[in-house]
Amino acid sequence: MRLLWPGRTGRNGGRERSRLLGASAAFALTASLLAIPLPAAAAEVPLAPTNLMSHGKPCATGESRPWVLTDTPVLAATQQHPTPGKQSLTTFFYWWPLGGTRNETDVLSQSSGNPSGVSQAIPEGRLTDGSSYVWQARTFDGAAFGPWSVKCQFTVDLTPPPAPGGVTSSDYPTEGLHSGVGVPGVFEVTAPTTGAEDIAGYEYSFDSTTSGTYVAARAKDHGATFTVAPEHAGDNTLSVWSKDRAGRRSTPFTYIFTVRAPAGPAAEWTFDETGDAADLTAHGNTAVLAGGATHTDGRGGTGTALSLDGVSAFAATNGPVRAPNPDTGTMTKVRTDHTFTVTARVKPASIGAGEVAAVSQDGALTSAYVLGQSGDRWTFRMAASDTDAPASATVSSDAAATTGKWTHLAGVYDSVTHQLRLYVNGVRQSSTATLEGGFRATGPVAIGRAKAAGAATGFLSGALDDVRVYDYAETDSHLTGFAAPLQPTITFPDGDTVSQGGKLTVRFDAGGDTNVTRFRYSVGDLSLSDTAEPEVPGGPITISIDAGTVTGERGIYAVAEDEAGRRSQMTRGTYTVEGQSGQVRVTGMVLDGITSLPVAGATVTLEPAGLSTVTGADGRFAFDGFPPGTYTLFATTGGACPRSGSTTLDIDGRGAWADLYADPPESGCSAG
């Protein structure tokens, strides 16, 4: 529609009148809108509480509701207001029995800032053991309440569950000696006779009352089965606790059984023979040398080791290793799908990029395990299946593999946990792996090679020695001991006789074992307080010691030590100190002729030297400063029944020791 001002016509005049009329209408509409009153802006209220916690456990309902082990649980939440200036907020916590309704009696509150965490503990006596409750919270800002939080639930559990009904094991019965250390056994837990339906699972532990390994209860009978290997010989105490859905433990049920001492390896080869390697365990697992395998010097020049060319040389048994069952004596194969340990001492001539085997066991197509080296690391690998290209689990060494020195390797597979462990020179490596699958190898144990896609591979170049296979998990302490250096030799290059007050030349030798970096030694005692370091690892060192003034036979003691501080067994060397200018020494002890106990305060004389002394509290005496010759020692005691004794000695330049027995008179006397 078009509106025109009266009296104005024409084209241009029509457009002007239209603009004026539109402006007038807009003014009128604006005026009318301003005349209508607007509603006030809605006031902001607190937000619904968040981060709800039932005694430290996240909010949940239904079957997921948490159990609380107290009748005064703490209800907690975070309160917040959208207006930062609202710094005084109060949150109210309401609770009521499951199936009931919210009320104004069971309520607590706490005031704090914005935002902030708030919490309150339900007072004692307001909750019932075994009952479930609902709770909810909302926040007040002094003027208005905010919306309700979501609902949470919890169940109160104040009563520990009953103890297990019993524990049994056909592998480790309570009577007699059974199986062995590191050999897994199956244990059956019987559910409690009452309250079994509340049992979620069980915890078990050897020789501990503080913590255990958890196993879930079966839904059908609420019992459980677990497999575990005892870690020490003798009596083992297995503690088993029931555990309810709240996480509360019962009193323990204890099961005591006795374990045989470790049976030792199922097979062991040291390659000290001129031909094939005999099994030192006498279990008949001979390792036949093949492909040009020969012998070389063993570690520290002790015995011989297997020498391999890295091309075709190896040694192998004629099938799986066998060992007698510790309970029945029946020869039983060591299984690669059960717990086992394999160890070897290896001295590679080179480190390559591919996998090289120290020890393995053949399947039809692949090795069930390979202990050796891959790339620049020592490794222990197990195949998941006997196929051409199986999946594998591998643990690797922390440090790089080395050439030209002996390294002790040990691989352990635990069939209970399916975990692989690798030890290098007795130290467990940090790498971990879990085998998914695995298989029972039926082929020979191969030393110095592996098998892949049906063909021999991974030939080792270098030397191998001290190979062992166990049908259990060898302990950390034993594996550490295998890595210790060999005993050093002690020799006296200038002879083992020295004059009183002189110097004695002593030589310590590690036999070329480059793991040895020092010798610790002591003279006359076992303190090993002195140190001697060879110029190069594994080399000998010659030292000079003071002979001292005490004549006679003396001892010097030494051990070899490697860079990690592992020590060999002790070696004792003996030498003789002679008196100066023909002067010698005699020492000894006076003993009671009836009891053989030391006699203190006895008078001892040496004739014809004309020397006399009195024994000390330990019954000992000593004379020195007289020439070699034939002498007689006399001993007498005082008291109501004097005792006496004598002995004649030919004393040379090395001196002598004498035990002198003091006997009562032949006519007898009263005790005195």
Residue, then its C-alpha position, 0 to 999 in steps of 0.5 A: m500500500r502506498l500513502l501520500w501526504p494530502g495536496r502533494t502529487g507527482r513522482n518525486g513528491g510521492r517518494e518523499r511523503s512515503r519516507l516521512l510516513g515510515a519514520s513517523a511509524a517507527f517513532a510510534l512503535t518505539a514509543s509503544l515498546l518502551a512503555i511496556p515493562l520488561p521482566a527482571a533478569a533471573a538470579e544465578v544459583p549455585l551449580a549442582p555439586t560435582n566430584l561426589m565421593s563415598h568415603g574416597k570411592p567414586c559415586a556409583t549406584g546399583e551393582s557398582r555401588p562401593w562398599v565402605l568399611t566403616d559406619t562413619p563414612v565421609l561424603a564429599a563433593t565440590q561446590q561452585h557458584p557461577t558468580p565468582g563473588k559468591q564466596s560463602l556457600t554451604t552444601f547439604f548432604y542428605w542420606w537415606p536407606l536404599g528403598g526409602t526417601r530423602n528426609e530432613t533428619d539425616v542431613l549434614s552441611q559444610s560451608s566453604g568458598n567458591p569453588s571448594g571441596v566440602s565433606q562431612a562424616i556421617p555420625e556414629g550410630r546412624l548406619t547399619d552394618g550390611s545395609s545400603y544407602v543413597w545420598q545426594a547433595r545441593t548447595f545454598d548461596g544464602a539466597a537460593f539453593g542450586p539443583w540437586s546432584v546426582k544420586c550416589q549409593f554405598t553399602v556398609d560392611l563392618t564384618p570380616p568374611p569367614a576364613p576359607g574352609g580349607v586348602t589342599s594340594s596333591d602336588y604338595p600334601t602336608e605329609g612327607l617331603h615333596s617336589g622341590v624349590g621352584v617347582p609349581g604346584v596346584f592348590e585348591v581353596t575350599a569356600p567357607t561353610t557359611g557366607a560363601e556367596d559373599i566371597a569375591g576371591y582369595e589372597y595367598s602368600f608364602d611366609s607372610t601375613t601382610s600381603g598376598t596375591y589375589v585370585a577370584a572365586r569361582a561363581k559356581d562353588h565360590g572356591a578357587t584354584f591357583t598355582v604357585a612355586p615354593e621358594h625355599a626348602g623345608d617347611n613352607t607356610l602358605s597363608v590364604w585369606s577370604k576376601d569379600r566384595a568390600g575388600r575386607r580380609s578374613t583371618p588366614f587359613t594356614y597350610i604347612f607343607t615340606v619341600r625338598a631341597p633343590a634337586g639341582p640341574a636336570a642336565e649339566w655339561t662342562f665340556d671337559e671331555t676329549g669328545d662328546a660332553a657327558d651329562l654331569t648329573a648322571h641323567g644320561n643327557t649326553a651332548v654330541l659334538a657336531g659340525g666341527a665343534t672342538h675344545t678350547d681352554g676354559r674360564g681362567g684356564t680351568g678345564t676346557a670349553l666348547s669351541l664353535d666356528g659360527v658356521s656349522a659347529f654345535a652340540a646337541t642331545n638326542g631329544p628333550v632333557r630328562a630328569p627323575n621326578p623328585d617324588t616318583g623317581t620316574m625319568t621325566k622330560v623337561r617341558t618348555d611349556h612348563t617352568f624351566t631355567v637354562t644357563a650358559r657361560v659364553k665368550p663370543a668372538s664377535i657380535g653380529a646383527g642377527e640372533v645367535a644362540a648359546v642354548s636352544q631347544d628344537g621344535a618341529l619348525t622353530s626353537a621353543y626358546v633361544l638364550g643368546q644374543s641378538g643385535d648388540r644385546w644378550t637376549f632370552r626369547m620364546a616362541a608362541s607357536d611351532t611355526d615358520a614365523p611365530a610371534s615371540a616374547t623377548v627380554s633383552s639385557d640392559a647393557a650391550a653384549t661384549t666379546g672376548k670375555w666370559t659372560h654368564l647368562a640365565g633365562v627363566y620362564d615361569s609358566v604360572t605368570h607366563q613371564l620371561r626373565l634374563y640374568v646377565n652375570g647374576v643380575r636380573q635385567s630390567s626388561t620384562a616380557t610375557l609369553e602369549g602361547g608357547f609350546r612343548a618342544t619335542g626335539p633336542v637341546a642344541i648348544g651353539r645353534a638355533k632353529a627357524a623355519g625348519a632349518a639350523t641357524g644362529f650358529l655361535s662363534g666363540a666359546l661355550d661352557d657350563v651349560r645347565v637346564y633345570d625343570y624349575a625356576e632357579t633362585d636369584s641367589h644361586l644365579t648370582g653365585f654362578a657369576a662369581p669369578l673362579q678362585p685365584t692361584i697363589t704362588f711364591p716365585d722366590g720360594d715359600t720360605v723366608s727369614q724372620g723379618g724378611k720380605l716374601t714375594v707372592r703372585f696372585d693369578a686369575g688364569g686370564d679371566t678378564n672379568v677379574t679386576r682385582f684381588r683382595y688378600s690378607v696375611g694371617d687372618l681372613s679379613l681380606s683387608d688389602t687390595a692388589e690390582p693387576e695391570v690388565p683385567g684377568g692378569p697376574i700381579t706380584i706383591s711383596i709382604d713382610a714376613g714378620t717375626v713369628t716363625g713357623e708356618r703362616g697363611i695368606y688368603a686371597v679372593a678374585e673380584d670382578e668389576a661388580g664386586r662379586r668375589s670368588q671362593m677363598t684360596r689359602g697359600t702357606y709359607t714358612v718363616e725361619g728364625q734369624s741366625g738359626q733361631v726358631r720358635v715353638t708354639g702350642m696348647v696345653l689340654d686337659g687329658i680327660t676333657s681335651l679342654p684348654v688348661a689355663g695357668a699351666t707351667v710349661t718348660l722347654e728343655p734343654a733350652g731352660l725356658s719356662t712360661v705359663t699358659g694363657a686363658d686359652g691354654r696357649f704357650a710360645f717359646d722362641g729365640f733358640p736354635p733348631g734341635t731336639y727338645t722336650l716340653f713339660a707341662t704341670t698344673g697345680g691344685a688338689c689333683p696336679r696333672s702333668g704331661s710331656t712330649t719330645l720334638d725335633i724342631d727344625g728351622r721352620g719351628a713347630w706346634a705342639d698339643l701337650y696333654a696334662d693327665p692326672p696321676e696313674s693312682g688317681c685323685s679326687a677332682g681338683 
